[in-house]
Amino acid sequence: MSFFRIHAQPGRATAWTLSWLLFAAGLVAYFYSAQKRHRENPDDRVMPTVTQMVQAFEDAALKPSDEEEAQANGSQGIFERFRRSMLWKDTQATGRRFLISVILLFPAVVLGLHMAMFPYIGAFFLRFFQFFDKIVALSLLPILFIAFGIDELAKIMLIVIGVTPTIILDTFNLSKSVPHEQIVKGFTLGAGDFGIAYRIVLKQIWPRVLNSIRLNLKAVMLFLFAGEMIASTDGLAYRIALLRRHMGMDTILPYVLWVAALLFLVDLGMNALNRKLHPWFREA
Amino acid sequence: MGNATIRVENVHVDYPIDGHSVRKVLNGIDLEIGSGEFVSIVGQTGCGKSTLLRLILAEEPPTRGQVLVAGRARSQPDRFCGYVPQRYSLFPDKTVLQNVTFGLEVTELRPFSRLRPDGRRHLREFQVEALRYLRHTGLAEADARKYPYQLSGGMQQRVAIAQALILKPPILLMDEAFSALDPATRSGMQRLIKELWRESGTTIVFVTHNTREAVCLGSRVIALAKGHSAEQGSSVALDLSIPNIEFDSDEEEIRALIRRVETATLPPICTSQPVSKPVAVHAVS
């Protein structure tokens, strides 16, 4: 059997079919169980049917949110209706926090680079961040809410504390992995310390740093969701937490898939951008 | 080329092992390399050839003694000494042209000056100059837009040489620069570097473990050899002037010189002579 042969070469069609098989199996298993539960109890709320989920998602994506209801009129186009919907408002709120958090990761990259390039800065920060990285960020949540209140700042600080040390240490390691010959070469070509740090080392590690940020987006989202679920009045995670109280699985499941689809698109976009901006970059 | 002399005065290099003992690498090296010389440093693996080069480059300080380049002890590498290592000689994120113009850009242009018209004009001048150097080292104009990973090993080293020479450094240090190349490419590169040396008059220090390469390239060969015991470190075993050897010189003459260098660099167990005192020899051409 060639399934467990290292040199096996699955055909294009076979590989494509195999890659979708688990999705299909998951969907079949879910809808079979949902149908079974609904036959036994037509009011079941734990496993909504396709119709229920489509209806709930349509309500979330195309019906005006509570604040917009008064201004809404029936003759709006689909984009206008989406723009006034609960789903869009929640996506906007979460997206804003997500974007601020991702932007705040860039100073971490600069710090990691400086720690690797300048031994005194490395000696000053490294041990601290190695320890800091081991602190479970969620355990700091109560402290953050006490220190920064339950506003946006606490949620963003949670993300910064949760992900920043990883990015700092990752950038540090990536910078250290640049061959020493390149640094010596830079000096012999007349570059100064900062020229070497920014024009040689940072430019070389940049695609890998972007990859590292891309792979940490899920962690960013995880901390953001934790903050939103506990203390927020809008956002995708807030909505999921709110609907949990009403057993609104018909909306929760499409929301979960919506978040996954958004993250998947961001990941895809960053990967494509990285390849476009750095044609020389070939991950070993 | 002005004063491009190198003086290595009673240099010792020890590396700590496990925090309590030391490994002696170089033991009392004394050398004087004059302006415009092409010096090959040869010796067996681990005898401290590259360490000696790093000292001249000011990449690391000696444990004892001093290294003076143009009469001055340096604290870190600078553009006075060009450098071509065996590997990682090019910046992978830059095209061939950007690699060669990099030195001119960082030394002649201010950051972000390429956004201004005069900065862009200077950059175009640098590119014209870089293309001239690339052609001189045997590369085609079409290669200028390629990235290093798209070039063969030999082409990469040609670019590295152009990159170093465009700044006209008084001294060029080459650390096993051709070791990773196939014999045919290597032979072409050897002829190229000798030709460039004759034209530019740059002082070249060329580290190699290949005795034939050392003899055919250098106007002088310095052989390092390890001492009798591991604690002794390496010292200069032979300092040989080679005035007129070419790649197509008499094969017997080349072989005789190779034998002489190899005898000096043999491990202590194979020789009965101590290697602590350098022997200055002048070959008769």
Boltz contact constraints between the chains, C-beta under 6 A:
constraints:
  - contact:
      token1: [A, 179]
      token2: [B, 88]
      max_distance: 6.0
  - contact:
      token1: [A, 181]
      token2: [B, 85]
      max_distance: 6.0
  - contact:
      token1: [A, 181]
      token2: [B, 88]
      max_distance: 6.0
  - contact:
      token1: [A, 182]
      token2: [B, 88]
      max_distance: 6.0
  - contact:
      token1: [A, 184]
      token2: [B, 59]
      max_distance: 6.0
  - contact:
      token1: [A, 184]
      token2: [B, 77]
      max_distance: 6.0
  - contact:
      token1: [A, 184]
      token2: [B, 83]
      max_distance: 6.0
  - contact:
      token1: [A, 185]
      token2: [B, 83]
      max_distance: 6.0
  - contact:
      token1: [A, 187]
      token2: [B, 77]
      max_distance: 6.0
  - contact:
      token1: [A, 188]
      token2: [B, 77]
      max_distance: 6.0
  - contact:
      token1: [A, 188]
      token2: [B, 81]
      max_distance: 6.0
  - contact:
      token1: [A, 188]
      token2: [B, 82]
      max_distance: 6.0
  - contact:
      token1: [A, 188]
      token2: [B, 83]
      max_distance: 6.0
  - contact:
      token1: [A, 189]
      token2: [B, 102]
      max_distance: 6.0
  - contact:
      token1: [A, 189]
      token2: [B, 103]
      max_distance: 6.0
  - contact:
      token1: [A, 190]
      token2: [B, 79]
      max_distance: 6.0
  - contact:
      token1: [A, 190]
      token2: [B, 103]
      max_distance: 6.0
  - contact:
      token1: [A, 190]
      token2: [B, 106]
      max_distance: 6.0
  - contact:
      token1: [A, 190]
      token2: [B, 107]
      max_distance: 6.0
  - contact:
      token1: [A, 191]
      token2: [B, 106]
      max_distance: 6.0
  - contact:
      token1: [A, 195]
      token2: [B, 106]
      max_distance: 6.0
  - contact:
      token1: [A, 203]
      token2: [B, 93]
      max_distance: 6.0
  - contact:
      token1: [A, 204]
      token2: [B, 93]
      max_distance: 6.0
  - contact:
      token1: [A, 280]
      token2: [B, 92]
      max_distance: 6.0
  - contact:
      token1: [A, 280]
      token2: [B, 93]
      max_distance: 6.0
  - contact:
      token1: [A, 280]
      token2: [B, 147]
      max_distance: 6.0
